[in-house]
Amino acid sequence: MIYQIQTKYRDEARPRAGILRGREFVMKDSYSFDIDDAGLERSYLRHRDAYISTFDRLGLDYVIVSAMSGAMGGSASEEFLAMTDVGEDSFVRCTSCDYAANVEAVATPAPASFDASDVPPAHAEDTPDTPTIDTLVAISNDRADLARSDRPWTGADTLKNVVFMVTDPEGNREPLAIGLPGDREVDLKRLEAALSPSTAAAFEEADFAQHPALVKGYIGPGVLGEESASGIRYLLDPRVVEGTRWITGANESGRHVYDLVAGRDFSGDGVIDVAEVREGDSCPSCGEALTLARGIEIGHIFQLGRKYAEALDLKVLDENGKLATVTMGSYGIGVSRAVAAIAEQSHDDRGLIWPREVAPADIHLIATGKADEVFEAAADLAERLDAAGIRVLYDDRKGVSPGVKFNDSELLGIPTIVVVGKRLAEGFIEIKDRRTGDRDDVAVDEGFDVIRGIVQA
């Protein structure tokens, strides 16, 4: 294994969210090299355990979720996400089992096929003034000739066909059509992950001009597919299974096709799972409801396999003395991001509350008042604590009011605040827990031992 902790740089057009997304950041990266897949599995799990220990010590509230390997490639990938409403990553968790995944990695359970033997033949109808899914559903239910006999039409019964222009790493471009239920949008992050390393952009007017078979706003399956007149590859959402009944574009302006049945009247060239994930969607593991949340990515681990080792011709002698290509793992912690995550999770309306493991000091020692005796006693305590290996931030400013010093101590968020002030004359100092706000008056001659006990607890 090799590792590094380094400053890295990102060509970020618009740095945002403080140190979450800056041009300069600190990363810890490590790489494992094993002779076989069993060794990779052991290395992966050891890194996973080490990350759990690290983030536990940082006091972070985090979740481990399945993730897409993306351009990195490999057979397995997990993210460590710190829970926060301002996180840039969305993830899901099951309300019943232990399933958790980044939204990019959520697999939509495909429903069972339906018996569509009683569905009438597909028929195209005039549907004027239906520029949106809602207006299409409304006219479909209001008109007797379009209404269903078993239940009202919904947005989920409409088949929306969205076209993208896909560009591969060599710069080659080709259109891709995606059919999905009309009540959902294509999640661009999920699409990016599914197509990586290729990229996708929305179809523009110039693209439509080059593909006259497509009628914008009324695209239907009849003109899609590699074997169709357009030749455009057509991928379907997992929910579009055999026997499902749809309303979709007739590829004529102002007209839609009704009672179009998947498998009977149309099919796709494959399946792509890129529709937005919603609160309440079914868990792919147990079928119960999923909940959505947000988080900050603080760590990511990959089982890379042999992708890069083969490219680099990275081989070693195995136990039989024969050359074998190694299998690799990649593991990263965003050090700067972890600091940002701690700040997001550990603060109140007065300032930061650092976990002791990463606090810039163990004790924030404050001397208040004007008496020389107070500053002498505080300085003596600071020296004793420092000699004992306890990190002390000593506020020895004179001419600054106690209120300002107290506010500064809460803003900085050192876990333990010690005040040497007016009660020194009575033989007491004050010890305050920054997180809980609890305060205790402690005898001066016991102060050192009490503080040491708190720090070493």
ABEGO torsion letter per residue (X at the ends): XBBBBBBBBBBBABBBGEAABBABBBBBBBBBBBABAAAAAAAAAAAAAAAAAAAAAAGBBBBBBBBBAEAAEEABBBBBBBBBAABABBBBBBAABABBBBAAABBBBBBBBBBAAABBBBBBBBBBGBABAAAAAAAAAABAAABBAABBBBAAABBBBBBBBBBBAAGBBBBBBBBBBAABBBBAAAAAAAAOABBBBBBBAAAAAABAABBBGABBAAABEAABAAGBBBBBBAABBBGBBBBBBAGBBGBBBBGBBBGAABBBAEBBBABBBBBGBBBAAAGBBBBBBBBBBABBBBBAEAAAAAAAGBBBBBAAGBBBBBBBBBBBBBAAAAAAAAAAABBBAAEBBBBAAABABABBBBBBEABAAAAAAAAAAAAAAAAAGBBBBBBABBGBBAAAAAAAAAAAGBABBBBBBAAAAAGBBBBBBAAAGBBBBBBAAAAAAAAAAAAAX
